[in-house]
Amino acid sequence: MIISANSSNLEILIAIILASVATFITRFLPYAFLKNLSHNYWLRFLQKNSALLIMVVLIFYALNTTRSVYYPWAEILGILVAFIVQILGKNALVSIVISTILYMFIIRI
């Protein structure tokens, strides 16, 4: 089913309902399958360290995709600040915001 500007209201409603059901299922299934494993060591480890793991992936992605010739030291400093703030604060949003502000400040000087 392709939804376009010419689609009827019923088609749009069906698409919304299907997307809602698919989203609900993908959110619900992990809880249904893992409810008996709440005291599992590996699940507790992932829950405790998932923010740091995500930040490490984002840092490597940033290192892989940046090709700056003019400000490589600013990028390296921003990445280091993001990593340090993440380790100290354990808040991914704060880490990203602080390192982005620092990077933007450095390249504007």
C-alpha positions as a LaTeX table, in Angstrom:
\begin{tabular}{lrrr}
\hline
Residue & $x$ (\AA) & $y$ (\AA) & $z$ (\AA) \\
\hline
Met1 & 0.00 & 0.00 & 0.00 \\
Ile2 & 1.45 & 3.33 & $-1.05$ \\
Ile3 & 0.11 & 6.36 & 0.78 \\
Ser4 & 0.01 & 9.55 & $-1.27$ \\
Ala5 & $-1.89$ & 12.83 & $-1.31$ \\
Asn6 & $-4.64$ & 11.10 & $-3.30$ \\
Ser7 & $-5.18$ & 8.31 & $-0.75$ \\
Ser8 & $-8.55$ & 7.96 & 0.89 \\
Asn9 & $-9.08$ & 8.54 & 4.58 \\
Leu10 & $-9.63$ & 4.82 & 5.11 \\
Glu11 & $-6.25$ & 3.93 & 3.58 \\
Ile12 & $-4.52$ & 6.51 & 5.75 \\
Leu13 & $-6.32$ & 5.21 & 8.84 \\
Ile14 & $-5.33$ & 1.62 & 8.02 \\
Ala15 & $-1.69$ & 2.67 & 7.57 \\
Ile16 & $-1.72$ & 4.49 & 10.93 \\
Ile17 & $-3.25$ & 1.49 & 12.70 \\
Leu18 & $-0.74$ & $-0.93$ & 11.14 \\
Ala19 & 2.18 & 1.32 & 12.11 \\
Ser20 & 0.80 & 1.62 & 15.65 \\
Val21 & 0.42 & $-2.14$ & 16.02 \\
Ala22 & 3.92 & $-2.76$ & 14.68 \\
Thr23 & 5.39 & $-0.19$ & 17.08 \\
Phe24 & 3.47 & $-1.65$ & 20.03 \\
Ile25 & 4.63 & $-5.18$ & 19.22 \\
Thr26 & 8.29 & $-4.20$ & 18.97 \\
Arg27 & 8.05 & $-2.36$ & 22.31 \\
Phe28 & 6.10 & $-5.12$ & 24.09 \\
Leu29 & 7.90 & $-8.28$ & 22.97 \\
Pro30 & 11.18 & $-7.69$ & 24.84 \\
Tyr31 & 9.26 & $-7.30$ & 28.12 \\
Ala32 & 7.19 & $-10.40$ & 27.43 \\
Phe33 & 10.21 & $-12.57$ & 26.63 \\
Leu34 & 12.60 & $-11.22$ & 29.27 \\
Lys35 & 10.30 & $-10.75$ & 32.28 \\
Asn36 & 11.62 & $-13.90$ & 33.98 \\
Leu37 & 15.24 & $-12.86$ & 33.42 \\
Ser38 & 15.13 & $-9.62$ & 35.44 \\
His39 & 17.88 & $-10.87$ & 37.78 \\
Asn40 & 20.14 & $-12.02$ & 34.97 \\
Tyr41 & 23.69 & $-10.69$ & 35.27 \\
Trp42 & 24.06 & $-9.83$ & 31.57 \\
Leu43 & 20.80 & $-7.91$ & 31.38 \\
Arg44 & 21.72 & $-5.86$ & 34.46 \\
Phe45 & 25.17 & $-5.21$ & 32.94 \\
Leu46 & 23.61 & $-3.99$ & 29.66 \\
Gln47 & 21.13 & $-1.82$ & 31.52 \\
Lys48 & 23.88 & $-0.23$ & 33.58 \\
Asn49 & 26.32 & 0.34 & 30.70 \\
Ser50 & 24.12 & 0.85 & 27.64 \\
Ala51 & 24.46 & 4.66 & 27.68 \\
Leu52 & 28.25 & 4.40 & 27.66 \\
Leu53 & 28.13 & 1.79 & 24.88 \\
Ile54 & 25.93 & 4.04 & 22.77 \\
Met55 & 28.28 & 6.99 & 23.34 \\
Val56 & 31.26 & 4.89 & 22.27 \\
Val57 & 29.44 & 3.92 & 19.07 \\
Leu58 & 28.59 & 7.58 & 18.42 \\
Ile59 & 32.22 & 8.59 & 19.00 \\
Phe60 & 33.53 & 6.00 & 16.54 \\
Tyr61 & 30.87 & 7.05 & 14.05 \\
Ala62 & 31.97 & 10.67 & 14.43 \\
Leu63 & 35.60 & 9.67 & 13.91 \\
Asn64 & 34.72 & 7.63 & 10.84 \\
Thr65 & 32.54 & 10.22 & 9.08 \\
Thr66 & 34.40 & 13.48 & 9.70 \\
Arg67 & 36.83 & 14.60 & 7.05 \\
Ser68 & 37.75 & 18.05 & 8.35 \\
Val69 & 41.07 & 19.42 & 7.21 \\
Tyr70 & 40.70 & 22.78 & 8.94 \\
Tyr71 & 39.66 & 21.82 & 12.48 \\
Pro72 & 40.85 & 18.28 & 13.31 \\
Trp73 & 42.00 & 19.34 & 16.77 \\
Ala74 & 38.55 & 20.82 & 17.50 \\
Glu75 & 36.89 & 17.53 & 16.55 \\
Ile76 & 39.30 & 15.52 & 18.68 \\
Leu77 & 38.77 & 17.85 & 21.64 \\
Gly78 & 34.98 & 17.66 & 21.22 \\
Ile79 & 35.09 & 13.87 & 21.12 \\
Leu80 & 37.32 & 13.71 & 24.21 \\
Val81 & 35.03 & 16.07 & 26.10 \\
Ala82 & 31.98 & 13.99 & 25.12 \\
Phe83 & 33.69 & 10.83 & 26.33 \\
Ile84 & 34.87 & 12.36 & 29.62 \\
Val85 & 31.52 & 13.99 & 30.39 \\
Gln86 & 29.76 & 10.71 & 29.63 \\
Ile87 & 32.02 & 8.76 & 31.97 \\
Leu88 & 31.67 & 11.31 & 34.77 \\
Gly89 & 28.00 & 12.24 & 34.36 \\
Lys90 & 26.48 & 9.16 & 32.72 \\
Asn91 & 24.04 & 11.35 & 30.79 \\
Ala92 & 24.21 & 11.05 & 27.01 \\
Leu93 & 22.20 & 14.19 & 26.30 \\
Val94 & 24.44 & 16.36 & 28.49 \\
Ser95 & 27.55 & 14.82 & 26.92 \\
Ile96 & 26.35 & 15.54 & 23.39 \\
Val97 & 25.19 & 19.08 & 24.19 \\
Ile98 & 28.36 & 20.12 & 26.03 \\
Ser99 & 30.71 & 18.68 & 23.41 \\
Thr100 & 28.68 & 20.23 & 20.57 \\
Ile101 & 28.70 & 23.65 & 22.23 \\
Leu102 & 32.47 & 23.36 & 22.81 \\
Tyr103 & 33.07 & 22.32 & 19.20 \\
Met104 & 30.93 & 25.13 & 17.79 \\
Phe105 & 32.68 & 27.63 & 20.05 \\
Ile106 & 36.14 & 26.44 & 18.98 \\
Ile107 & 35.46 & 26.57 & 15.24 \\
Arg108 & 33.93 & 30.06 & 15.55 \\
Ile109 & 36.95 & 31.57 & 17.34 \\
\hline
\end{tabular}
